[in-house]
Amino acid sequence: MISFYEDEFARLEFSTANNLVFVQDLIEPYVMANFRQAESRDWIPNDYDQLKSDGYLINLCRRRMAGLQDFVLPYFDEAIESIGEILVAIEQELDK
């Protein structure tokens, strides 16, 4: 468990912090400039046609997907595997 918190948890925390920076620095300014909030609290594009062909938005989405696939999902997969191993070890210890 100590190893999990020192290694796996630290990587998850780092990837989450990087995600927050990406969202705050890139996604939120784009949304604020190109969407409006409806009374229902949904965000509606100001110009649907422009949005469909906006190269900046396409690049943001591609960069975000690449970041998730390369740096976030692998850490979560490793953490899930480690948690499974920890649970097995705990069960084995309890069965003694």
Secondary structure, DSSP 8 states (H G I E B T S, - for coil): -HHIIIIIHHHHHHHHHHHHHHIIIIIHHHHHHHEEE-TTS-EEES-HHHHHT-HHHHHHHHHHHHHIIIIIHHHHHHHHHHHHHHHHHHHHHHH-
